[in-house]
Amino acid sequence: MSRIHKAFENGKAFIAFITCGDPDLETTAAAVKEAVANGADLIELGIPFSDPTAEGPVIQGANIRALAGGVTTDIIFDFVKELRKDVSVPMVFMTYANVVFSYGADTFISTCQEIGIDGLILPDIPYEEREEFQDLCTKYDVDLIPLIAPTSENRIAMIAKEAEGFIYLVSSLGVTGTRSEITTDLGSIVKIIREVTDIPVAIGFGISTPEQAKKMGDLSDGAIVGSAIIKILEKYGKEAPKYVGEYVKSMKDAMR
């Protein structure tokens, strides 16, 4: 079992998403450390990809900036190895199947284990096609984290039953991005999940305010926030980590 369960041991988990290399890796490292110091229980690191189909304009922009800055998968692997010296909370990669395929799935996933990455989120791999990654993830003790969406319907229990690490429950249809309100009946989805597994459930997509974070935490085991953090990085650039820390603290405090 990976370290991911530790993120959910002290009440509701706050999960912070940060794109590696936006605006540069020094800033990414500082932002991760500030997020952890201010209560982030798990860090989701985005490996930039040219066609990030799950992302809205904010995180798409971060991908474009990071790639333009010359960030590659190899550079990110070295970066995480260094980051692990200072960061002990669980960390997962969020990227796309093509990134793993083109690198070589066995090498990619074994390297995740070597550098201390605990899980992998691949939003463009449907449950039915996860097998070729799943076997390697099992071999190298890296959790392949499933996504459950409001459209999963009769597949919810099936996906949940096989889940490991945590379940990423997508709050709304569409792509990532802040939303003024989340209207999906998430409670009923969580209820179905709870009937078949005790793996933690964290809700992501559209969460940006402390009130939303608290509401999602009340419904599930944690909240995942990405676009709101990326907006801070976009606005403040190299000065952003301090503001990321303040933001994470406000979100985590609301969930306590």
Disulfide bonds with the S-S distance in Angstrom:
none
